[in-house]
C-alpha cells in the first residue's frame, strides 16, 4: 500500500530536503561526468597506442631498408669479385705494359670498392643491432600499454555497472525528496542549479563564507542562518545557504554518503 509523502513544513525540514537533493544531484552529476569522460580517456590511450604502432612500423621499414642496403653491398662485392677474376684472366693475354698497368688499376679499384662495401656492411649491421634493440624495447612497452588498455576498459566497465546501479537508486531518491517540497521551492532550487557552473544550489557556510566562495556573509546574516528560522540566499552567488552543522548532519545520514562508503 502506497504511503503519502509528508511535505516539509518548517525551514529546517526544507533545508534538510534541499540539501539531500543537492547531495544526490551532485553525485549524479559526478557519475554522468565520469560516463562522458570514459570514452575520452580510452580514446587518449588508443591514440597513444596508434602512434606507438606507427613508430614501430617505421622502425621495421627502416630495418628492412638497411637489410636491403646490405644485400646491395654484398651484390656489389660479388660484382667486383667477378670483374677482378675477369681482369686477372685478361692479364694472361696482354701484349704490352700499358695494358697491364690499366688492368692492375682496374683490379685495385675493384678491391677498394670491395673494402668500401664491407665497411658499409659493418656499419649497417651495427645500425641494425641498435634499431632491433630499440624495436624490442618499444614492442615491450607497446605490449604493456595494450594490457593496460585491456584492464583499464574492464575496470571502467565494472565501475560503470556500479555507477549505473547507483544512479538508478539516486534518481528514485531524488524523486522522493522532490515530492517533499512545494513546486515553487523546487523550481527555485533547479533554477539556481542550472545557473551556477558546478550545479551547487545549496551551499554550506564554513568559516563565515559559503563553500566554494571567498566572500564572507555578514555577521547578521550568519546569526540568522544558525537560527534556521528562514531560508537565506547568498547575495553574491545566489545560492541558498545552510549552516555547516546541519549540512554535516544530513551528509552523514544521506544515501550518497552510505553508497560511497560501500564502493
C-alpha positions as CSV (number, residue, x, y, z in Angstrom):
1,X,0.0,0.0,0.0
2,X,1.4,3.4,-1.0
3,X,2.0,6.0,1.7
4,X,1.5,9.7,1.2
5,X,4.9,11.5,1.3
6,X,4.8,14.2,4.0
7,X,5.7,17.6,2.7
8,X,8.4,19.5,4.6
9,X,6.8,22.4,6.6
10,X,9.5,24.0,8.8
11,X,12.5,25.8,7.5
12,X,14.8,23.1,9.0
13,X,12.8,20.4,7.2
14,X,13.0,22.3,3.9
15,X,16.8,22.8,4.4
16,X,17.2,19.1,5.1
17,X,15.3,18.1,2.0
18,X,17.1,20.6,-0.2
19,X,20.5,19.6,1.0
20,X,19.7,15.9,0.4
21,X,18.5,16.8,-3.1
22,X,21.8,18.7,-3.6
23,X,23.9,15.7,-2.4
24,X,22.0,13.4,-4.7
25,X,22.1,15.7,-7.7
26,X,25.8,16.5,-7.2
27,X,26.6,12.8,-7.1
28,X,24.5,12.1,-10.2
29,X,26.5,15.0,-11.9
30,X,29.7,13.2,-10.9
31,X,28.5,9.9,-12.3
32,X,27.4,11.5,-15.6
33,X,30.6,13.4,-16.0
34,X,32.6,10.2,-15.4
35,X,30.5,8.5,-18.0
36,X,31.2,11.2,-20.5
37,X,34.9,11.3,-19.8
38,X,35.4,7.5,-20.2
39,X,35.4,7.5,-24.0
40,X,37.9,10.4,-24.0
41,X,40.2,8.6,-21.6
42,X,40.0,5.4,-23.6
43,X,40.4,7.3,-26.8
44,X,43.5,9.0,-25.5
45,X,45.2,5.6,-24.7
46,X,44.1,4.2,-28.0
47,X,45.6,7.2,-29.9
48,X,48.8,6.8,-27.9
49,X,48.9,3.1,-28.9
50,X,48.2,4.0,-32.6
51,X,51.2,6.4,-32.6
52,X,53.4,3.8,-31.0
53,X,52.4,1.2,-33.6
54,X,53.1,3.7,-36.4
55,X,56.6,4.3,-34.9
56,X,57.2,0.6,-34.8
57,X,56.1,0.2,-38.4
58,X,58.6,3.0,-39.4
59,X,61.3,1.2,-37.4
60,X,60.5,-2.1,-39.1
61,X,60.7,-0.3,-42.5
62,X,64.0,1.3,-41.6
63,X,65.5,-2.1,-40.6
64,X,64.2,-3.6,-43.8
65,X,65.7,-0.7,-45.8
66,X,69.1,-1.3,-44.1
67,X,69.0,-5.0,-44.9
68,X,68.2,-4.2,-48.5
69,X,71.2,-1.9,-48.5
70,X,73.4,-4.7,-47.0
71,X,72.1,-7.0,-49.8
72,X,73.0,-4.4,-52.3
73,X,76.6,-4.0,-50.8
74,X,77.0,-7.8,-50.9
75,X,75.9,-7.8,-54.6
76,X,78.5,-5.1,-55.3
77,X,81.2,-7.2,-53.7
78,X,80.2,-10.2,-55.9
79,X,80.2,-7.9,-59.0
80,X,83.7,-6.6,-58.1
81,X,85.0,-10.2,-57.5
82,X,83.7,-11.2,-60.9
83,X,85.4,-8.2,-62.5
84,X,88.7,-8.9,-60.6
85,X,88.7,-12.5,-61.9
86,X,87.9,-11.3,-65.4
87,X,90.8,-8.8,-65.3
88,X,93.2,-11.4,-63.8
89,X,92.5,-13.7,-66.8
90,X,92.9,-10.8,-69.2
91,X,96.4,-10.2,-67.8
92,X,97.4,-13.6,-69.2
93,X,96.9,-12.3,-72.7
94,X,98.3,-8.8,-72.6
95,X,100.8,-7.7,-75.1
96,X,102.3,-4.6,-73.5
97,X,103.0,-2.8,-70.2
98,X,100.3,-0.2,-70.8
99,X,97.5,-2.8,-70.9
100,X,99.0,-4.4,-67.8
101,X,99.0,-1.1,-66.0
102,X,95.4,-0.4,-67.0
103,X,94.2,-3.8,-65.8
104,X,96.1,-3.5,-62.5
105,X,94.4,-0.1,-61.9
106,X,91.0,-1.6,-62.5
107,X,91.8,-4.5,-60.2
108,X,92.9,-2.1,-57.4
109,X,89.8,0.0,-57.9
110,X,87.5,-3.0,-57.6
111,X,89.4,-4.1,-54.4
112,X,88.8,-0.6,-53.0
113,X,85.2,-0.9,-53.9
114,X,85.0,-4.3,-52.0
115,X,86.7,-2.7,-48.9
116,X,84.3,0.2,-49.0
117,X,81.3,-2.2,-49.3
118,X,82.5,-4.3,-46.4
119,X,83.0,-1.2,-44.3
120,X,79.4,-0.1,-45.1
121,X,78.1,-3.6,-44.3
122,X,79.8,-3.4,-40.9
123,X,78.3,0.0,-40.2
124,X,74.9,-1.1,-41.4
125,X,75.0,-4.2,-39.2
126,X,75.8,-2.0,-36.2
127,X,72.8,0.2,-37.1
128,X,70.5,-2.9,-37.4
129,X,71.6,-4.1,-33.9
130,X,70.8,-0.7,-32.4
131,X,67.4,-0.5,-34.2
132,X,66.5,-4.0,-33.2
133,X,67.3,-3.3,-29.5
134,X,65.1,-0.1,-29.7
135,X,62.4,-2.2,-31.5
136,X,62.5,-4.9,-28.9
137,X,62.1,-2.3,-26.1
138,X,59.3,-0.4,-27.9
139,X,57.4,-3.7,-28.6
140,X,57.6,-4.5,-24.9
141,X,56.3,-1.1,-24.0
142,X,53.5,-1.5,-26.6
143,X,52.5,-4.8,-25.1
144,X,52.3,-3.4,-21.6
145,X,50.2,-0.5,-22.9
146,X,47.9,-2.9,-24.7
147,X,47.5,-4.9,-21.5
148,X,46.9,-1.7,-19.6
149,X,44.2,-0.6,-22.0
150,X,42.5,-4.1,-21.8
151,X,42.4,-4.0,-18.0
152,X,41.5,-0.3,-18.0
153,X,38.5,-1.0,-20.2
154,X,37.5,-3.9,-17.9
155,X,37.9,-1.7,-14.8
156,X,35.9,1.2,-16.3
157,X,33.1,-1.2,-17.4
158,X,32.8,-2.6,-13.9
159,X,32.7,0.9,-12.4
160,X,30.1,1.9,-15.0
161,X,27.9,-1.0,-14.0
162,X,28.2,0.0,-10.3
163,X,27.5,3.7,-11.2
164,X,24.5,2.8,-13.3
165,X,23.0,0.9,-10.4
166,X,23.9,3.8,-8.0
167,X,22.4,6.4,-10.4
168,X,19.1,4.5,-10.7
169,X,18.8,4.4,-6.9
170,X,19.8,8.1,-6.6
171,X,17.2,9.2,-9.2
172,X,14.5,7.3,-7.3
173,X,15.6,9.1,-4.1
174,X,15.8,12.5,-5.9
175,X,12.2,12.0,-7.0
176,X,11.2,11.1,-3.4
177,X,12.8,14.2,-1.9
178,X,11.4,16.4,-4.8
179,X,7.9,15.5,-3.7
180,X,8.6,16.6,-0.1
181,X,8.8,20.3,-1.0
182,X,6.4,22.6,-2.9
183,X,6.9,23.1,-6.6
184,X,7.8,26.8,-6.2
185,X,10.8,26.0,-3.9
186,X,11.8,23.0,-6.2
187,X,11.7,25.3,-9.2
188,X,13.9,27.8,-7.4
189,X,16.4,25.1,-6.4
190,X,16.5,23.8,-10.0
191,X,16.8,27.4,-11.4
192,X,19.8,28.1,-9.1
193,X,21.4,24.7,-10.0
194,X,21.1,25.5,-13.7
195,X,22.6,29.0,-13.2
196,X,25.8,28.0,-11.5
197,X,28.8,26.2,-13.0
198,X,29.2,23.4,-10.6
199,X,25.4,22.8,-10.1
200,X,25.6,23.6,-6.3
201,X,22.4,25.4,-5.3
202,X,22.6,24.7,-1.6
203,X,25.9,26.0,-0.1
204,X,27.1,25.1,3.5
205,X,28.6,28.1,5.3
206,X,32.1,27.3,6.7
207,X,34.3,29.9,8.4
208,X,31.8,32.6,7.6
209,X,31.7,32.0,3.8
210,X,29.6,29.7,1.6
211,X,31.5,26.7,0.4
212,X,33.4,27.5,-2.8
213,X,33.3,31.2,-2.2
214,X,35.8,33.7,-0.8
215,X,33.2,36.3,0.0
216,X,32.0,36.1,3.6
217,X,28.4,36.7,4.6
218,X,27.6,39.4,7.1
219,X,27.6,38.6,10.8
220,X,23.9,39.4,10.9
221,X,23.1,37.0,8.1
222,X,25.2,34.3,9.8
223,X,23.3,34.9,13.0
224,X,20.0,34.4,11.1
225,X,21.4,31.3,9.4
226,X,22.2,29.4,12.6
227,X,18.7,30.2,14.0
228,X,17.2,28.3,11.0
229,X,14.0,30.4,11.0
230,X,14.0,31.3,7.3
231,X,15.6,30.4,4.0
232,X,18.6,32.7,3.3
233,X,20.2,33.4,-0.1
234,X,23.8,34.4,-0.7
235,X,23.7,37.8,-2.3
236,X,26.9,37.2,-4.3
237,X,26.3,33.7,-5.7
238,X,22.5,33.5,-5.4
239,X,22.8,30.1,-3.7
240,X,20.6,29.1,-0.8
241,X,22.6,28.9,2.5
242,X,22.7,26.1,5.1
243,X,24.8,26.1,8.2
244,X,27.7,23.6,8.2
245,X,26.4,21.7,11.3
246,X,23.1,20.9,9.7
247,X,24.7,20.1,6.4
248,X,27.2,17.7,8.0
249,X,24.3,16.0,9.9
250,X,22.4,15.4,6.7
251,X,25.5,14.3,4.9
252,X,26.2,11.5,7.4
253,X,22.7,10.2,7.0
254,X,22.5,10.6,3.3
255,X,22.2,7.7,0.8
256,X,25.1,9.2,-1.2
257,X,27.5,9.1,1.8
258,X,26.5,5.4,2.6
259,X,26.8,4.3,-1.0
260,X,30.2,5.9,-1.5
261,X,31.5,4.0,1.6
262,X,30.3,0.7,0.2
263,X,32.0,1.4,-3.1
